[in-house]
Structure formats: C-alpha cells, structure tokens
Amino acid sequence: MFETLRSRAFLIQAAVLLTVGAVIAAVLLTAAQNLEARGIPLGADFLWYRAGFTIPESFLPYSPDDVYAWAIVVGIGNTITVSMIVALLCTVIGVFLGIARLS
C-alpha cells in the first residue's frame, strides 16, 4: 500500500514539475517572439556601448565615456563598500548597546 502511495506521489510531483517547466518555457518563448516582432534586440551587446551617465560617488575610476559593463562593476563595488561600512557601524553600535544593557 505504501509503495503505491509513494509512486503516486512521485508521479504527481513529476507532473507538477513538468507543468511548471512548460509554463516557464512558454513565457520565455512568447517574450522572445514579442521582442523580435517589435525589433527589440535580445542579448547583452549593450554592455559594450558607451554609458553616457555619471556615477558621482565612486571608489573606482569612472567617466561617462566608459561602457555599461564597467558601470555595473563600479555599482557593485559601491554596493559592497557601503555594505561593509554599514556592517561595521552596526557591529560597533550593537556592541555598545549590548554593553550598555549589561551595565
């Protein structure tokens, strides 16, 4: 009895997984066809175009003449830098609050 329940559960899970995969494939194919019909290029070629905008506060050198790929790298670098600063400040504040609560 348990073997039939287990195989039935396996078949149901497989059917659900195939259905979800088919829906995702249909959405992706429809989106690709609609983009192609409207003349919108699908790809990452834009990463090597001139960005044309400034990033005012950056630890890495950046100018508007750089490409989008470098702008993304600079943005990730800025995010990591700010995250490290915030983590350090939160740690210091947490230690002080913990010590203050104990005393």
N, C-alpha and C positions, 0 to 999 in steps of 0.2 A: 504494500500500500504506500509506504514512504517513497519507494522507487518511482512510482507513477506520479506522485505529487512533486518529487524533485525534477523529474523530466518535464512535467507540465510547467513548472516554474521556470525552468531553463528555456523552454520554447517561448513562453510569454516574454521573458527578458530579451531573447533574441529578436522577437518580432518588434518589440518596442525600440530596441537599438536600431534595427533596420529602418523602421519608420522615421525615427529622428534623423538618421543619416540621409534618408531620401528627401526629407523636408529641407535639410540644410543644403543638400546638393541642388535642389530645385530653386531655392532662394538665390544661391550663388550664380547659377546659370542664368536665371532671369535678370539679375542685376548686371551681369556681364553683357548680355544681349541688349539691355536697355541703354547701357553706357555706350556700346558700339553704335547703336542706332542714332544716338544723339551726337556722335562724333567726339565723345569724351574719351581721351586715351586712358587705358588701364595699364598701369605699370609704375615703375619707380624712376623713370628717366628725369622727372622734375628735380630729383635730388641734386643733379649736377648743373642746374640752372642758377643764375645769379639771384640771390635772395632779395636784395634791394631794400632791406629794412635794417634798422639798428637794434642792437641789444645794449641798452645804456650801461648797465652794471654787469660786468663780466670779469672773471679772473683769467680767462683765456683770451688771446687777441682775436678780435672780430671786427670786420668792417662790412658795410652794405654790399661790397663787391664780392664777398665770399659766397659760396654755394649753400643751398639749403641743407645739405648733409652736415656741413660744418656748423651751421646754426643749430641743428639738432644736438650735435656733440656739445656745443657751448651751453645749450639749455640743460642738458643732462648734468654737465659739470656744475652749473649754477645750483641745480636742484640738490645734488649730492653735498655741495658746500654748505648750503643753507640747512640741510637736514643734519649735518654733523654739528653745526653751531647750535641748532635748537636742541639736539640730544644732549650736548654738553651743558647747556644752560639749564635744561630740565633736570639733569642729574644733580647739578650743584644746588638748585632750588629744592629738589626733593630731599637731598641730604640735610640741608639747613632746616627744612620743615620737620624732618624726622627727628633731628637732634632737639629742636625746639619743643616738640611734642613730648619727648622723653624727659626734658628738664622741668 
